[in-house]
Amino acid sequence: MGIGASIVLIAIGAILKYALPSSVLGINLAVIGVILMVVGVVGLAVTLLMWGPWHRPPLADRDEVVEERRIYGRRPPY
């Protein structure tokens, strides 16, 4: 779940919880709104933990040797 989907779930949950009547045809919309908000917050937290900058390896601290190879005399096929 991405950041956008999490924010959409939180927004829909808040609308169901605070903007609509509490129940429609025996369905408690406030409870469904709270569930959607909790799922959205958990999805947002998981997304931020997975894609946060602290999980990316730093580019400057790599000890890799970069090798440059030049091929002379060959031309690319056209």
N, C-alpha and C positions, 0 to 999 in steps of 0.2 A: 504494500500500500504506500503510495507516495504522499508527499506533503499536501498536495491539492485535494486528494481524496479524503485525507484526514480532516482537513478544514471543512470540506463539504459535509462530512458526517457530523462534525461538531455543530455546524450551522443548522442542518436539518434537525438535529436533536434539540437544539435550543428553540427552534420554531415550534416543534411539537410540544416541548415542555412549557414554554412561557406564552406563546401567542395563540394557541388553539384551546378550545374547551377541554376539560380534563378527560372526558370519555366520549366516544362515539360508538354507538351500537354495541356496547359491552366491552369495547377495547379501551384500555386505559392508555391514552396517548402520552401522558406525563411519564409513565414508566418506560415506554418505548423511547421517548426523547432522552431520558437519562441513560438508557442502555446505549443509544447511538452516540451520545456525547462521550461516554466512557470508552467505547470502542475507538472513537476518533482520537481521543487523547492518547490511548495506548498505541494506536497505529502511528501517531505523530512522534511519540517517544522512540518507538522502535526504528522508524525511518531516520530520525536524527542520530540515533546511536550507530546505525549501520553506515550512514553516509556522512558522518561528522568528520571534520578535518583531523581529529586526533587518531583516526584509523588509517590515514594515508601516510605512506612512507615519505620522508622528506627527500626532495630531489637532490639537494646539495651534499648530503652525507653519504652518498653511495660510493663504494670503493671499486667500482667497475672500471675496467680499462676499455676505452673506446678505440677500436681499431679501424683505421681508414684503409680501404683497398681501392686502388685505381687500376683499371684495366685499359691498357693502351692497345691501339690497333683494331679494336672491334667497334663496329658501328651497329647501332640498333636496327633490326629488320624493319623495313617499311612496307 
